[in-house]
Amino acid sequence: MALTLVKLAQLAADLPEVHEFDINPLLADENGVLALDARIAVEPLSQPKFKGTGYGRFAVRPYPKEWEQGHALQDGTSILVRPLRPEDEPLLHAFHVRVTAEDLRLRFFAPIKDFSHVFLARLTQLDYARAMAFAALDGTTGEIMGVVRLHADANYEKAEYAILIRSDLKGRGLGWKLMELMISYARSEGLRQIEGQVLRENIMMLQMCAELGFEVADDPADATIKVVSLKLR
């Protein structure tokens, strides 16, 4: 029964033209489920009731499969970039293990030694209506090579970004490609501004932000931090 409900929900996500779905009766026993009669009503798509992609009638925004895309790095490496999913927790753990302690400190502003389930669950279990994380996966091995994140404010006007690239893959254009994708996604969602905090010593990140058009300013509350912002309208 649970699997049947999941598949019906997936059908509604994949086929937004389905307006009504009625199974009556649906029998269930030790052998599974059996639909004796079913009726489906379809109608033209209506405008979503909220900004961004997807369909406004869902209580939980479905996985945005339309953002899955293939790319090639400067050296020809084939990658798949897609939204992060809850089942990616083992992949994300393996990814963090291959990031140096210094790069983790630059990303999280503190030493990170324990990649616990609670820590990784916060990073993989996303509310796609409020947050997005794109993972770049190696086209051959399926390993995560880098992740960029975006989390919107309560008014869905501004969003804070963060990015982390596997330490042995720096300098191959992956960070630039993920940042461009994150900016494109923010624009498609109707967001007005992207912001981020960057440690003053993270020269490479500050340089990339400046080249992408971000304004770079001092954080008045912390001399060790720079605030970067990009207006999208």
N, C-alpha and C positions, 0 to 999 in steps of 0.2 A: 504493500500500500504506500509506503514511504517513497519507494522508487517511482511508482506511478505518479505521485504528486510532484516529484522533482522533474519528471519528464514533461508533465503538462505545463509546469512553470517554464521550462526551457522552450517548449513550443511557443508559448506566449511571448517569450523574449525574442525568439528567432523570426516569428511571423506576426508582426504587429498588426497586420490586417485582420487577424482573428479577433472578432468583437465578443463572441460568446462561444462557450464550449460546454455542452451538456452530455454527460454519460449517465444513462438511466435505463436499466440498473447496471451497476458494476459489482460483480460477484467476487468474493474473495474466500479462499480456503487454503488448505495446506499445499496445494499445487500451484498457487499463484492467484492472479486476478483475471477476470474475463468480462469484457464489455459486451453486453447483449444488444445495446442500442446506443447510438451516438448522434449528436446533431451539432453542426458547426455553423456559425453565422459570421460572415466576413463583411467588411465595409472599407471604404477608402480611408487612408491615414488622416488623422487630424493633427493639428499643430501641438507639439509638446507643451505642457503646462509650466515648464521651468526652463531656464536658460541652459543651453548646452545640448549635447546629443542624448539619445535615449528616448524613453517614452514615459510621460508624466504619470501614468496610472500605477506604476510599480511602487510598492512600499520600500523595496530595496532595489537600487539601480543595478541592472544586470551587468555581467562582465562585458566590457566594451571591446568585443572581438574585432570591430572595424579598425582598431588602432594597431593591430598586428601587422608588421611590415618587415621586409627584408632589406638589408643594406650591405654595402661593402666598405671596408676601411681603406685607408690610403695604401696599405700594402697588399690589398686584394682579398683580405680575410673576409669571408662571408659570415654575416651575423643576422640573427633574428631579434627584432625589438618588439616586445609585447608588454601589456600591463602585467604587473606582478599579481600572483594568485596565492591563496592561503596554502595550497599544497606545495608551494615553492620553498617552504621553510627549510628542508634539508639542503636545497641548492644554495639558499642564502647563507646558511651556516658555513658551508664549504667555501663560499665566496669570501666571507669575512675572515676565515682562517688564512687566506692567501693575501690579505691586506696587512701591511706592516703596522706596527704599533703607532708609529709616528703619523701615518696617514689616517688611522682611526682617530687619533687625538685631534687632528686638523678637522675631521668631519664632525665628531661628537663633542668637541671642546673639552674632553676629559679622557683619561686612559680607559679603554674598554678591554677587559680580560675574560669576561664570562658571557658567552653567547647562549643564554638560557632560553627555554621555550617561551617564557613570558616576554623576554626582550625581542625575540624574533617574531612572535605573534603580533606584537604592536606594529611591526614593519610589513607584515604580509597580509594581515586581515584588514582590508581597506574598505571604507565606505566610498564607493566610486562617485557618489553624488557630492562628496566633499573633498576627496583626496585622490591623487593618482601617483603611481610609481611605475616607471618604465624600466624594465630589465633588458639589458643587451645580452643575448646568449650566443655562445660560439656555435656557428652553423654545423660544425662537425661533432663536437663533444657534448653540446647542450649545457655546458657550464656557464654560470653567470659571469660576465666580464665587467659589468658596471651597472649602476642603478641611479636614476634621477627621480626625485620626488617633488610633489607639489601639493600643498595643503592650503585650502582656501579659508578665509575668515567667515564669520557668521553671516555677513551680508553678501557673500559670494562676489566680492569686488576686488579684493586683494588676496594674494596667495604667497606663501613662503616656500622657497625651494631649497633643496639640498641635493648634493651629488657625491658619489663615491665611485672611483675607478680602481680596479684591481691593480696593485702596485707594480706588477711586472708588465702591465699593458699601457702604461703612461706614454705619451708622446706619439700615439698612433692615430690621433684624431677622434677617438671614441668619445672623450668628454665633450668636445665641440659638437659632435653629432647628436648626443643625448640632450645637450642644452638647447640646440635648435629645435629638436622635437618637443621638448617641454614648453618652449615659447609658442610653438605652433598650436599645441594642445590648449594652452591658456587662452590664446586668441579665439580658438574655436568655441571655447566655453563662455566667451563674453567677459572675461576678467579684465579689469582695468589696469592692474599693476602687479608686477612680480617683485618680491623683496627677498633679501637674504642677508645673513650675518656671516662674515668671513674673518677669520683671525688675521690680524695685520701681517703676520709672518707668512701667510699662504700666498706668496707672490704670484704663483702660476694661476691660481683661481682668480685673483684680482685682475690680472692681465687679460685673461679670457673674458671676464665680465665686461671690462672696458671695451674690448674689441667687438663684443656683441651689442654694444650700445647702452650698457648699464651705467647709471651714475654712481660714483663711488664717493662716500663721505665718511667722516669720523662718527663713531658712536658716542654721543655726548655722555652716556652713562658708563662707558668702559673704554679706556684708552687702548686696550689690546685688540679691539674689534673694529672692523670697517663694515658699514652698512651699504649694500648695493641694491639698486632699484631700477626697474625698467618699466616705463609707462607704455601701455599697449594701445591706448587711444589718444 
